[in-house]
Amino acid sequence: MKCTSAAAAGYVILNPQLVRGSQTNSALSLGLIGCGNRGMHVSGIFARNEFAKVTAICDIYDDKIKAAQAKYSGVAVFKDYKKLLASDVDAVLIATPAFLHPEMFEAAVDAKKHIYMEKPAAVNPAGCRRVKAAALRADPNKRITVDFQQRYGKDYRRAYHIVKSGELGDIKMVRASWLGGGPRIKTGHSASEEKIRNWFFYRELSGDILVEQDCHNLDVVNWFTGSHPVRVNGYGNRAVRLYGNVFDDLACTFTFDNGMVFSYAASQIPDTGFRTVEETFICEHGAITTSRKGYTIIRPGKKPVQVKTNYDITQDAVNEFVEGARTGHIENAGVAAAESTLTAVMALWSCVHGREFTWKEISQA
């Protein structure tokens, strides 16, 4: 099966006139909600697509608005995201602090916009349920993408289809990691703005590193296995971090309902010079390691096969979103994103509370 097929991508193909009510060669108008680092980066990828145009921006801070206006001249400016959603933009990019995602996603669904939202879906079980419920009642003519960009990366998809083809046999064990430094602490703002300016470092706003960062690895594992773990034991630590209340290193052991083990480790310890972000699927007849830098296939008695990725795969996610919204290749990634996020929340709660958590328990929390 080719990764470009509608079935492989999980699309529903609609008449383009039902999607936008205009010709498919016109540009998709985009409203940016959240003009921070990630929002500006991803909106810049949208702006480079000939069939998309950033026409509106929204942020609560004047300095962020000013910077966005300098990059996108002539845009409509909002400080209230609900007013942006009430405007005539075709699509929205939600790039706000993670704890705001459920309410903004829900509002964007109600406004019947095409939605591209940054991960994670939420920071707690209630937020995950809220996103899932909104996704399930969303307008079927609107495209919903969550920025788990590995699912759209061309080489990630090739690796996925190699695993699903059966040529390496069934997956028998998984290991993954995100080991490296972390984001810088922002300074120069008033005390009243501290938590929002540095939201990543506050567990209640970001979901800690497991939810905000490591959900990427967990989403890949859920995607490749076609399932989610049913229990986890985790341990978290603050070895060097003196700021905020999030971990800087952790380790988790997940198990699936068939007994398969998934071993995970993550860190944000700066100045070590060491970094590795990858997933390894150990199969019956070989193994495959995936990352944003490409993939490597290892088979007994054969030379490893390496495929390198030399670009930001967020481009694949954005370009596919634009093309799909314009032409009627519709997906709704909200439910899968909520499930992968809840996997991360389950692991976080295990690390915080120092005991095993199960999928049933976290789903009902």
Order of alpha helices (4+ residues) and beta strands (2+ residues): alpha-beta-alpha-beta-alpha-beta-alpha-beta-alpha-beta-alpha-beta-alpha-beta-alpha-beta-alpha-alpha-alpha-alpha-beta-beta-beta-beta-beta-beta-beta-alpha-beta-alpha-beta-alpha
